[in-house]
Amino acid sequence: MSIFKKTQRRKKIDWVTVGTQVLLWGYAAIVLGPLLLVVNNALRPTREIFKNPLGLATSPSFQSFVKAWEKANFNTYFFNSLIITVAAVLLATAVSALAGYILGRYQFKGSAFLSAYFLAGLMLPFRLAIVPLFLLLNDLGLIDSRLGLILVYAATGIPFSIFILSSFFRQLPQELSEAARIDGAGEFTIFGRIMLPLVRPALSTVVVFQFVPLWNDFFFPLVLLRSTDKWTLPVGMTRFFGE
């Protein structure tokens, strides 16, 4: 009887697994289907698309991409987005790693207040401060400047990054720091060679969570950048579709 019951349980578990896989594959098809259709139609001439919208590309061509890249200045928009996003992510990650290390590893007067202060930055939408932020950047001469947008983006990513990194640094054993100090290592050596490599998963998380929203952001480039040669990809695409 016990063997029969075990066999029944195994069959039930197998059916649950099969059903789950079917649902997941179905969901993947629903999500990826429109994307594949867009890619397929992008490789087809316009006349062919109107004749058979769901047909496969018989003679794939990249002319549409070449025209958009050259005539619509997508190359300029792309490199602007790349430079601004990468610089902002690197700056925010570097500042957050140093601040998170101090807040996570040391207890000093005001450390709890600083942690709460940075945590409050997660609760308030950064766009609410657009008017004072615009006036500040205008006084500094950073309106219509890539540097101004980089600083704004870095500031938006610092609260979340500090929250994540300080939590990871706090979980590392104190014995690692003490052993390094006994061997004569300085504070920056401990941070750079011992602690930082141990929080690589957190660094990867921080970089991804910063990069994607900044790359797709439309609001701040629209408000802070005026010259078309400094526009980022979302603003340039909106202008392209508007025309």
TORMARFI-303754 format. One line per 10 residues: number of its first residue (from 1); for each residue x, y, z of C-alpha. Coordinates in steps of 0.5 Angstrom, whole numbers, plus 500, padded with zeros to 3 digits. Layout:
REM residues N
NUM = X:Y:Z | ...;
END
This chain:
REM residues 243
1 = 500:500:500 | 506:505:502 | 509:504:495 | 502:505:491 | 501:511:495 | 508:514:494 | 507:512:486 | 501:516:486 | 504:522:490 | 510:522:484;
11 = 505:522:479 | 501:528:482 | 508:532:483 | 509:530:476 | 503:533:473 | 503:539:477 | 510:540:474 | 508:539:467 | 502:544:468 | 507:549:471;
21 = 511:549:465 | 506:549:460 | 503:556:464 | 510:559:464 | 511:557:456 | 505:560:455 | 506:566:458 | 513:567:455 | 510:566:448 | 505:571:450;
31 = 510:576:452 | 515:574:446 | 510:574:441 | 509:581:440 | 516:583:440 | 518:578:435 | 513:580:431 | 516:587:431 | 523:585:430 | 520:581:424;
41 = 516:587:421 | 522:591:422 | 526:587:417 | 521:587:412 | 519:593:407 | 513:597:408 | 509:594:402 | 510:587:404 | 508:589:411 | 501:592:409;
51 = 500:586:404 | 501:581:410 | 502:584:417 | 503:577:420 | 508:574:415 | 515:572:415 | 520:576:412 | 522:573:405 | 528:578:404 | 530:581:411;
61 = 533:588:410 | 536:592:415 | 535:599:411 | 530:601:416 | 535:601:422 | 540:604:418 | 535:610:416 | 533:611:423 | 540:611:425 | 543:616:420;
71 = 537:620:418 | 534:621:425 | 540:622:429 | 539:616:433 | 547:615:433 | 547:621:437 | 541:620:442 | 544:613:443 | 551:615:445 | 548:621:449;
81 = 544:616:453 | 550:611:454 | 555:616:456 | 550:619:461 | 547:613:464 | 554:609:465 | 557:616:468 | 551:616:473 | 551:609:475 | 558:609:476;
91 = 558:615:480 | 552:613:484 | 555:606:486 | 562:609:488 | 559:614:493 | 554:609:495 | 559:604:496 | 563:608:501 | 557:611:505 | 554:604:505;
101 = 560:601:508 | 561:606:513 | 553:606:515 | 554:598:515 | 560:597:519 | 561:603:524 | 556:605:529 | 557:613:531 | 553:619:533 | 548:620:528;
111 = 549:614:524 | 542:612:525 | 539:619:523 | 543:618:517 | 541:612:515 | 534:614:516 | 535:620:512 | 537:616:506 | 531:612:507 | 527:617:507;
121 = 529:619:500 | 526:612:497 | 519:615:500 | 519:621:496 | 518:622:489 | 524:625:486 | 520:629:481 | 517:633:486 | 523:637:487 | 524:639:479;
131 = 522:646:481 | 528:647:486 | 532:643:482 | 531:646:476 | 533:653:479 | 539:650:483 | 542:647:476 | 540:654:473 | 544:658:478 | 550:653:477;
141 = 550:653:469 | 548:646:468 | 542:647:465 | 542:644:458 | 549:640:460 | 550:633:460 | 554:633:467 | 548:636:470 | 543:631:468 | 549:626:470;
151 = 549:629:477 | 541:629:478 | 541:621:476 | 546:620:481 | 543:623:486 | 536:619:485 | 540:612:485 | 544:614:491 | 538:612:497 | 536:606:494;
161 = 544:604:493 | 546:606:500 | 540:602:503 | 542:595:499 | 549:596:500 | 549:598:508 | 545:592:509 | 550:587:505 | 556:590:509 | 552:590:516;
171 = 552:582:515 | 559:581:514 | 563:578:520 | 567:583:524 | 573:578:525 | 575:580:517 | 576:587:519 | 580:585:525 | 584:580:522 | 586:585:516;
181 = 588:590:521 | 592:586:525 | 596:584:519 | 597:592:518 | 592:593:513 | 589:600:512 | 581:602:512 | 581:603:504 | 585:597:503 | 580:593:508;
191 = 574:596:504 | 577:595:497 | 580:588:497 | 576:585:503 | 569:588:503 | 568:590:496 | 569:583:493 | 564:580:498 | 558:584:496 | 559:583:489;
201 = 552:581:488 | 549:587:492 | 553:591:487 | 550:588:481 | 543:589:484 | 545:596:485 | 547:597:478 | 542:593:474 | 536:597:478 | 539:604:477;
211 = 541:603:469 | 534:600:467 | 530:606:469 | 535:611:468 | 536:609:461 | 528:609:460 | 527:616:463 | 524:621:459 | 522:626:464 | 529:629:466;
221 = 532:630:459 | 526:633:457 | 526:638:462 | 533:639:463 | 536:639:456 | 534:643:450 | 539:642:445 | 537:636:440 | 545:634:440 | 544:633:447;
231 = 538:629:447 | 537:622:450 | 534:616:446 | 527:616:450 | 526:624:448 | 529:623:441 | 524:617:440 | 519:621:442 | 521:627:437 | 522:621:431;
241 = 515:618:432 | 512:625:433 | 514:627:426;
END
